[in-house]
Amino acid sequence: MTDKARIAVLISGAGTNMAALVYASRIADCPYEVVLVAANDPAAPGLTLAEAEGIPTFALPHKGLTREAHDSAMEAAVLEAGAEYIVLAGYMRILSEGFVERWTGRMLNIHPSLLPKYKGLDTHARAIAAGDSHGGTSVHLVTPELDAGEVLAQIAVPITPQETAESLAERVKLAEHQLYPRAVADYVSRWRNPGWLLAQIRTRALALPETCEQESFGSAGFRAGEGKSGKYFAYFSDRPHGHERIALLVKTSGMDELHALVEDQPETYFKPAFYGASGWVGIVLDRPDLDWGAVDAWLQRSWRSVAPKRLTRFMDIADEF
């Protein structure tokens, strides 16, 4: 797959992390492209660099605007550029809660500390004053709470004798330029990472009652019920039996439904070579637009088809009402 994720980078100043992201995007096989650089300061030097690199830019001063109004204008520019992700790179604005929530899971930031330590400002001075052996930098998802989102990647930077906040900041900035492009690349391409996809399936499958994981023919399998009486309701397979995609295999009601699914949505469903004769269907997982809600529904349905009646009895009664 060659489609690149489209990212918008928001800056307020020199944009050195933005530049690192841009130049990394020019390397072969980088999974993202920068489609917009936007700033809350029309004089931000980073805009000049973006323009020189042929990247569309947008600038709007925030003075005189409410936080929500300014965020709305920035968001409109991001959407017009067709961006799928927002990457904050020295964007010195606290974002409104609504803006952040609309981009849940699709907005990243870099912070100059080893989170959860030292959220907010003056991170280097605080690390030195605390006697820490290392400062560092963290890439995290943006949430309404400041610097509190899931940490995606970190680099630790040693604090040397006679360290100052300024000298530490210089080395941490070098680490940021290495970390941010890699972390963004890993995050926007996670949908085709077998390890990440398996972790998602494992969490969802094992959340169902009385389930366990057991390997089957080299694939991760998930069983419902206790001990040897348990039955498989799902398999995770990385390119199963020559198929070119990463897939989840689940049980359908039978061959008629299986054939209908494959015929109607061949980009989503396929008949597995090894399990298809028994009515199992393959669901293609390595798609950026994968509907995880639909995956959850399939897992639960497949689980119910093999789970002990004592577990499904109350669900069956509820379905009657």
N, C-alpha and C positions, 0 to 999 in steps of 0.2 A: 504494500500500500504506500502510495506516495503523497497523499493529501497531507498538507501541513496545517497545524493548528494556527489560527490567526490571533495574534495578541496585540493589545493596545498597551503602551507603556505611558504611565503618568509620572511627570517629573515636576520639580519646582526650581531647579538650579542647573548645575553643570552637566548633570546627566551622565556621570561616568559609568554607573551600573547600566544605564540604558545603552551606552555605547558598547559595553561588554556583551549585552544581549544581542545587539544588532550584528556585531562582528561574528559572534558565535553562530548566528542564524545563517551566515554566508558559507559556513562549512558544510561540505557534502553530508547528507543524511541527517542534518538537524531537523527535528520534527516540528519546528514552529517557524513562523515568519512574523516580522513586526509590520503591522499594517497602519499603525498610527502612533505618533508621539504627541501627547497633549500636556499642556502646562497651565498652571494658574497664574503664571507670570509671563507676559509676552516677551520680556527681555531675558528669559532663561537661556543661558548659552547652549544648553542641550538642544534647543530647537534649531539652532543654526547647523549643528552637526547633523541632525536628522534630515533637514532640508538638503544638505550637501550629499547625503546618501540616497536621496530620492524618495524619502519616506514622507507621506502626508503628515501635516502637523495641524494642531489646533491650539489656540491659546485664549483664555478668558480670565481677566483679573477677578478675584473674588470680592474685592472691596465694594461695599454697597449692596451686595447680594446676600440673601439668607443662605445658610449652609445648604438647605434643600434645593433652592433655586440654582445655585452654582453646581451642585452635584448633578442636577437634572440636565443642565446644559452640557456638562462633561460627558455624561452618560449618552446623551443624544449623539454626540460626536463619535463616541465609541461604537454605538450601534450602526451609525451611518457608514463607518469604515468596515463593518462586517466582522468585528472582533468577537471571538468566542471566549477570550480570557482577558482579564485586566491584570497587569503587573505593575505594582507600585515601585518606583525606583527613585527614592529621595523625594517623594511627594509629601510636602509638609502641610498636609491638611488632615484634620480629623473628619472622617466621612460620616454622613448621616446614616442612621440605622436602616432606613428603608433602602438606600442605595446598596449598602453592604448585604442586606438580606436578599435583594434581587440577584446578587452575584455570588450567593453562597456556593462554595466549592469551586468557584471560577475566578477568584481574586487572590493574588499572592502578594506578599510583602517580604522585604528583607530587613532585619533588625540587627544592630551592632552589639549583640550580647549572646551569651549561651542561654537562651530562654529555657526555663521560665525565670531565670535570674534577670534582674535589672530591666524590667519593662519601663518604657518611657524614655526620658532624656538622661544625659550625663552618664551614659553606661560605662565608659572607659574609666572615668574618675571614680565611679562607685566600685568597680571591680578592683582597682588598685588600692583604694582605701580599705576594702574588705580583706586585703591580703591574699587575694585569689592567685593561684599559679597560672591561670589562663584567662584571657578574655576570649572574644570570638564573635561569630556571626551566625544567624539563624534565618532560614527561609521558612515562612509559615503561611497558612491560610488566614485570610482576614475575616474576623468576626466583629460583631458590635463592641465586644470588650477589647480594649486596646492591647495589642501584642499577645493575645490569649489564644489564638487559633492553633490548630494542629501543626506541630513542627515537622516539616518535611525533610530538612537537611541542616547540618551544622558543620562548621569548621572551628576548632579550637586554635587560638593563637597564644603562644607563651608570653607571659609578662616578665620582662627582663629586669635585672637590678637597675635602679635609677630610672625606671620607666616613668614617663609622663603620659597624661591623657592624650596629648597631641601625637607623641611618637607611637603609642599603641594604636591610635586611630589610623595612622598611615598604613600600618601593617595589616590591620583588620580590613581596610579598604581593598588591599591587594587580594586578600582571601575572598572578599565579597565578589570580586570580578571573576574569580574562578568558580565559586560556588553557585552563584545565581543562574547563569546560563545552564549549567548541568541540572540543577534542581528543577528549573522550569521545563527543560526538555524531558526529564524523567516524568514529571507530573502530567504534562499534556499528552504523553504517549503511553500512560499507564494502561490504557484500554487494550493495548496489544502486548502487554507484559504477562506471560503465563503465570508467574509467581503472584502478581497482584490479583489477577483474575481468580486464581485458585483460592487465595485468601478471602476474597469476597464471597465466593461460593461456599467455602468452608464455614464462615461465620453464619451465613444464612441457613445452611442445611443443618448445622448442629444446634441452631436455636429452636428447631422443631422438637417436640417431645420425644424422649427416649430414642435418640439417634446416636450413631457412632460412625466413625470413619474407618474403612478397611479397604486396602488396595485390592484391585481386581484386574488381572491381565495387564499390569503396569500402569493402570490409571487409578486415580483417587476415587473411591466409591463411598457412598453414604447409605447406611442401612437403618431401617426403622424396626423397633422391637428389641427384645432382650436376647442375648446369647446366640446360640446356633439357630434359633427360630427366626431371628431377624431377617428381613428381606431388603434387597437393594431398591432404592427409589431414585437414585441419581448417580451419575458418573461425571467426573470432570476429565476431559481428554484434550491433550495438546496435539492437534492434527491427527485425529483418530484413524488408524488403518489407511493411511495414505491421503485422507482428506486434508485440504490445505488450510483449514481454519481451526481455531481453538473453540471448543464446544462444550456445552452442558447437555448430557443425555438424560431424558426423562421419559416416563411412561405416558402414552396416549391411551384413549379408550379402545383403540384397535387400528387395523390397517386402513379402514376407510378414512378415519380422521387424519392419520399419518399422511396418506397420499394427498388429501385435501390441503393440508398445511403446506406441504412441499410444493404443490402445484400453484397455490395462491400466493405464497411468499417465499420464493426460492432463495432470496437473499438472506432470509432469516432462518429457514428450516431446511433440513436435509435428512435423507434416510441413511442411518449409519450402516456401514457394511456388515458389522458384526452383530449389532443388536436390532437392526431394523426389522428383521423377519419376525420379531416378537412384539412389534408395535411401539418400539422406542423411537423417539424423534430426537434429532440433533438440533440444538439451538446455537447459532453462531454467536459467540461472545465477543470476539475481537472486532467490535464496531464502536466508533466514537459516539454514536447515537443510541447505544443500547438502553433499553427501558428496563431498569432494575426492578421496577414494580412488577412488570410482567414476569421477570425471572423468579421473583418471590412467589408469585401466584402459581407458576408451574411447579416449583419445588413443593409447595404445600399440597397442590393437587396430586402430584405423583406420590408424595408421602402418604396421603390419605388412602390412596389406592392399595397400599400394602401394609399399612400400620394395623396393629391389633385393634379389634372392634372395641375393646374397653377404652381405647384412646380416642376413637372417632365417634363413639356413640352420641356424646353430647353435641358434637358438631353436626351430626346428621339430624338430630332433633331440632337444632337451631335453624337448619336450612329449610325445615318444613314451615317455618313461620315467616 
